[in-house]
Amino acid sequence: MFTDLKYGIDVFRTITPNDILDIVIVAFLIYQCIKLVRETRAAQLVKGILALLLVNIFATELELKTLGFLMENILQIGLFALVVVFQPELRRALEQVGRTRITDLNVFSSGLSEQQTRDRWMHTINAIVDGCSSLSRQKIGALIVVEQKTKLGDIIKTGTIIDSDASAELIGNIFFPNSPLHDGAMIIRDGRLYAAGCFLPLSDNSQISRELGTRHRAALGMSELSDAVVIVVSEETGTITLCRNGKLDRGFTAESLTKVLIGALIPDSTDPSEKKSERKVRRKGKKKA
């Protein structure tokens, strides 16, 4: 017992700062991989791979030669199979890595000052919320994509450029039944209503409820392939849904939608004057409603 304890202490003493850094990095990478596959179809495939590994260990320990031979060959070609099976998830992971920045102090891409940009976004958020609330009451379908860091030029090319200040009235007119652009998605870029009638990629997630239609599947697909915030108004129920990072949340009210959009699109600020301006724009938007 004391020999084992002494051996353990000796091993602990040999650990260097580089070893600790190595362990931390590996743990972080494993954690990120778990986050990537969690709550996706990849999670089920990971469970299957773990089951194969357990079978391989079982066969090795009991010296089951035939089973061991099969497992070794399956695992050898497994790497190539993973590339095929996990192709959508791998693509999504690489896209996330590509748009991740160590330091991203410049949140807004327009040439406006920070205060002007905040005011523009508050105006746009109020327009989106008022427009969606009106469409929800009338049970008119809508699909609005708010572009963030991931640029959506390829999506915009499928629609019509508008590049106008956002307003609830304009949003209502675009999505009014039988209007030329009502079937596609609206794109918000830099706080402006930039394009409409755009086509979005559909999600291939088999877990989507069957009661949700093409708009919701398109919204989820867009949120899976970019960091965009996507708002959907159901034409059957009038329910307002928000999709972000491949997740779908339903049942938003005007108040809760405003809160989520402000948190997603406007960075925190400690400047009291900016907070005061924000509240002023919010009150103005509520009076219009």
C-alpha positions as CSV (number, residue, x, y, z in Angstrom):
1,M,0.0,0.0,0.0
2,F,2.8,2.4,1.0
3,T,4.7,1.4,-2.1
4,D,1.8,2.3,-4.3
5,L,1.3,5.6,-2.5
6,K,5.0,6.5,-2.9
7,Y,4.8,5.6,-6.6
8,G,1.8,7.9,-7.0
9,I,3.7,10.8,-5.3
10,D,6.7,10.2,-7.5
11,V,4.5,10.3,-10.6
12,F,2.9,13.5,-9.4
13,R,6.2,15.2,-8.9
14,T,7.2,14.5,-12.5
15,I,4.3,16.6,-13.8
16,T,5.5,19.8,-15.5
17,P,3.6,23.0,-16.4
18,N,3.7,21.7,-20.0
19,D,1.9,18.6,-19.0
20,I,-0.8,20.6,-17.2
21,L,-1.2,22.8,-20.3
22,D,-1.4,19.7,-22.5
23,I,-4.2,18.2,-20.3
24,V,-6.2,21.5,-20.2
25,I,-6.0,21.9,-24.0
26,V,-7.1,18.3,-24.6
27,A,-9.9,18.6,-22.1
28,F,-11.1,21.9,-23.8
29,L,-11.1,20.2,-27.2
30,I,-13.1,17.2,-25.9
31,Y,-15.5,19.6,-24.3
32,Q,-16.0,21.5,-27.6
33,C,-16.6,18.3,-29.5
34,I,-19.2,17.3,-26.9
35,K,-20.9,20.7,-27.3
36,L,-20.8,20.2,-31.1
37,V,-22.6,16.9,-31.2
38,R,-24.9,17.4,-28.2
39,E,-28.6,17.5,-29.1
40,T,-27.9,16.8,-32.8
41,R,-28.2,13.6,-34.8
42,A,-24.4,13.2,-34.4
43,A,-24.9,12.4,-30.7
44,Q,-26.6,9.1,-31.7
45,L,-23.7,8.2,-34.0
46,V,-21.2,9.0,-31.3
47,K,-23.0,6.5,-29.0
48,G,-22.7,3.9,-31.7
49,I,-19.0,4.5,-32.1
50,L,-18.5,4.2,-28.3
51,A,-20.4,0.9,-28.3
52,L,-18.0,-0.4,-31.0
53,L,-15.0,0.7,-28.9
54,L,-16.4,-1.2,-25.9
55,V,-17.0,-4.3,-28.0
56,N,-13.4,-4.0,-29.3
57,I,-12.0,-3.8,-25.7
58,F,-14.2,-6.7,-24.7
59,A,-12.9,-8.8,-27.5
60,T,-9.3,-7.9,-26.8
61,E,-9.6,-8.7,-23.0
62,L,-11.3,-12.1,-23.7
63,E,-9.0,-12.9,-26.6
64,L,-11.9,-13.4,-29.1
65,K,-9.8,-13.5,-32.2
66,T,-12.5,-13.4,-34.9
67,L,-14.5,-10.6,-33.2
68,G,-11.3,-8.7,-32.4
69,F,-10.2,-9.0,-36.1
70,L,-13.6,-7.6,-37.3
71,M,-13.5,-4.7,-34.8
72,E,-9.9,-3.7,-35.7
73,N,-10.8,-3.5,-39.4
74,I,-14.0,-1.6,-38.7
75,L,-12.2,0.9,-36.6
76,Q,-9.4,1.3,-39.1
77,I,-11.8,2.4,-41.8
78,G,-13.9,4.3,-39.3
79,L,-12.0,7.6,-39.8
80,F,-13.0,7.7,-43.4
81,A,-16.6,6.8,-42.6
82,L,-16.8,9.6,-40.0
83,V,-15.9,12.2,-42.7
84,V,-18.8,11.0,-44.8
85,V,-21.3,10.5,-42.0
86,F,-20.5,13.7,-40.1
87,Q,-20.1,15.9,-43.2
88,P,-22.8,18.4,-42.2
89,E,-21.6,18.7,-38.6
90,L,-17.9,19.0,-39.7
91,R,-18.9,21.7,-42.1
92,R,-20.8,23.6,-39.4
93,A,-17.9,23.2,-37.0
94,L,-15.4,24.6,-39.5
95,E,-17.7,27.5,-40.3
96,Q,-18.0,28.3,-36.6
97,V,-14.2,28.2,-36.2
98,G,-13.9,30.5,-39.3
99,R,-16.1,33.1,-37.8
100,T,-14.7,33.0,-34.3
101,R,-12.4,35.8,-33.3
102,I,-10.0,36.0,-30.3
103,T,-10.7,39.7,-30.0
104,D,-13.7,41.2,-31.7
105,L,-14.0,44.7,-30.3
106,N,-15.6,46.1,-33.4
107,V,-19.1,44.6,-33.3
108,F,-20.7,46.8,-35.9
109,S,-19.5,46.8,-39.5
110,S,-21.0,50.1,-40.6
111,G,-19.2,53.4,-40.7
112,L,-21.5,55.1,-38.1
113,S,-20.5,56.0,-34.6
114,E,-21.3,53.5,-31.9
115,Q,-24.2,55.7,-30.6
116,Q,-25.7,56.2,-34.1
117,T,-25.4,52.4,-34.8
118,R,-27.1,51.6,-31.5
119,D,-29.9,54.0,-32.3
120,R,-30.3,52.5,-35.7
121,W,-30.5,49.0,-34.3
122,M,-33.1,50.1,-31.7
123,H,-35.2,51.6,-34.4
124,T,-34.9,48.4,-36.5
125,I,-35.7,46.2,-33.5
126,N,-38.8,48.2,-32.8
127,A,-39.9,48.0,-36.4
128,I,-39.3,44.2,-36.5
129,V,-41.3,43.7,-33.2
130,D,-44.1,45.9,-34.3
131,G,-44.3,44.4,-37.7
132,C,-44.2,40.8,-36.4
133,S,-46.8,41.6,-33.7
134,S,-49.2,43.0,-36.4
135,L,-48.6,40.1,-38.7
136,S,-49.1,37.7,-35.8
137,R,-52.5,39.2,-35.0
138,Q,-53.5,38.9,-38.7
139,K,-52.0,35.4,-39.0
140,I,-49.9,36.4,-41.9
141,G,-46.7,34.4,-42.4
142,A,-43.3,36.1,-42.2
143,L,-39.6,35.1,-42.3
144,I,-37.0,37.7,-41.2
145,V,-33.2,37.0,-41.1
146,V,-31.0,39.4,-39.2
147,E,-27.4,39.2,-40.5
148,Q,-24.6,39.3,-38.0
149,K,-20.9,38.4,-38.5
150,T,-21.5,35.7,-41.1
151,K,-22.2,37.6,-44.4
152,L,-25.2,36.3,-46.4
153,G,-24.3,37.6,-49.8
154,D,-25.1,34.2,-51.5
155,I,-28.6,34.3,-49.9
156,I,-29.2,38.0,-50.8
157,K,-28.4,37.2,-54.4
158,T,-31.5,34.9,-54.6
159,G,-33.8,37.8,-53.7
160,T,-34.4,41.5,-54.4
161,I,-32.3,44.3,-53.0
162,I,-34.3,47.0,-51.2
163,D,-31.8,48.7,-48.9
164,S,-34.3,50.8,-47.0
165,D,-34.9,52.0,-43.4
166,A,-36.9,49.4,-41.6
167,S,-40.5,50.1,-40.6
168,A,-43.4,48.0,-39.4
169,E,-45.5,49.2,-42.4
170,L,-42.9,48.2,-44.9
171,I,-42.5,44.8,-43.3
172,G,-46.3,44.3,-43.4
173,N,-46.5,45.3,-47.0
174,I,-43.7,42.9,-48.1
175,F,-45.3,39.9,-46.3
176,F,-48.9,40.7,-47.3
177,P,-50.4,37.7,-49.1
178,N,-49.9,37.7,-52.9
179,S,-47.4,40.5,-52.8
180,P,-44.4,39.8,-55.1
181,L,-41.9,39.1,-52.3
182,H,-44.1,37.6,-49.6
183,D,-42.9,34.0,-50.1
184,G,-39.2,34.5,-49.5
185,A,-37.2,35.7,-46.5
186,M,-36.3,39.3,-45.6
187,I,-32.7,40.1,-44.8
188,I,-31.7,42.8,-42.3
189,R,-28.1,44.0,-42.8
190,D,-26.4,46.7,-40.6
191,G,-29.8,47.7,-39.2
192,R,-31.4,48.3,-42.6
193,L,-34.0,46.3,-44.5
194,Y,-31.6,45.2,-47.2
195,A,-33.3,42.5,-49.2
196,A,-36.5,40.5,-49.5
197,G,-37.8,37.4,-51.4
198,C,-34.7,35.5,-50.6
199,F,-34.4,31.7,-50.5
200,L,-33.0,30.0,-47.5
201,P,-31.4,26.5,-47.1
202,L,-33.7,24.0,-45.4
203,S,-32.6,22.1,-42.3
204,D,-32.3,18.4,-42.6
205,N,-32.9,18.0,-38.8
206,S,-35.3,15.1,-38.4
207,Q,-36.3,16.2,-34.9
208,I,-38.3,19.2,-36.2
209,S,-42.0,18.8,-35.2
210,R,-44.2,17.8,-38.1
211,E,-46.6,20.7,-37.3
212,L,-43.9,23.2,-38.4
213,G,-43.8,24.1,-42.0
214,T,-41.3,25.2,-44.6
215,R,-40.7,28.6,-43.1
216,H,-39.6,27.1,-39.8
217,R,-37.4,24.5,-41.5
218,A,-35.8,27.3,-43.5
219,A,-35.3,29.5,-40.4
220,L,-33.6,26.6,-38.6
221,G,-31.5,25.8,-41.6
222,M,-30.2,29.4,-41.8
223,S,-29.4,29.4,-38.1
224,E,-27.5,26.2,-38.4
225,L,-25.3,27.5,-41.2
226,S,-24.7,31.0,-39.8
227,D,-24.8,33.2,-36.7
228,A,-27.9,35.0,-38.0
229,V,-31.0,35.6,-35.8
230,V,-34.1,34.4,-37.7
231,I,-37.7,35.4,-36.7
232,V,-40.7,33.4,-38.1
233,V,-44.4,34.3,-37.9
234,S,-46.7,31.3,-38.4
235,E,-49.5,31.9,-40.8
236,E,-51.5,29.1,-39.3
237,T,-51.3,30.1,-35.6
238,G,-49.7,33.5,-35.6
239,T,-47.0,32.2,-33.2
240,I,-43.7,34.1,-33.2
241,T,-40.7,31.9,-33.3
242,L,-37.0,32.8,-33.0
243,C,-34.1,30.6,-34.3
244,R,-30.5,31.0,-33.4
245,N,-27.4,28.7,-33.4
246,G,-29.5,25.8,-34.6
247,K,-32.1,26.1,-31.9
248,L,-35.8,27.0,-32.2
249,D,-37.8,28.8,-29.5
250,R,-41.5,29.5,-29.9
251,G,-44.2,31.6,-28.3
252,F,-42.6,35.0,-28.2
253,T,-44.5,38.1,-27.2
254,A,-43.6,41.7,-28.3
255,E,-41.9,42.3,-24.9
256,S,-39.9,39.0,-24.9
257,L,-38.9,39.4,-28.6
258,T,-37.7,42.9,-28.0
259,K,-35.6,41.8,-25.0
260,V,-34.0,38.9,-27.0
261,L,-33.2,41.0,-30.0
262,I,-31.6,43.8,-27.9
263,G,-29.4,41.2,-26.2
264,A,-28.4,39.6,-29.5
265,L,-27.9,42.7,-31.6
266,I,-26.8,45.5,-29.3
267,P,-23.7,45.1,-27.1
268,D,-23.7,46.0,-23.4
269,S,-22.7,49.5,-22.6
270,T,-21.7,51.2,-19.4
271,D,-22.2,54.8,-20.8
272,P,-25.3,56.3,-19.0
273,S,-26.0,58.6,-21.9
274,E,-26.3,55.6,-24.3
275,K,-28.6,53.8,-21.9
276,K,-30.8,56.9,-21.7
277,S,-30.9,57.1,-25.5
278,E,-31.9,53.5,-25.7
279,R,-34.8,53.9,-23.3
280,K,-35.9,57.0,-25.3
281,V,-36.0,55.0,-28.6
282,R,-37.8,52.2,-26.9
283,R,-40.5,54.5,-25.5
284,K,-40.9,56.0,-29.0
285,G,-41.4,52.6,-30.5
286,K,-44.0,51.7,-27.9
287,K,-46.0,54.9,-28.6
288,K,-46.2,54.0,-32.3
289,A,-47.5,50.5,-31.4
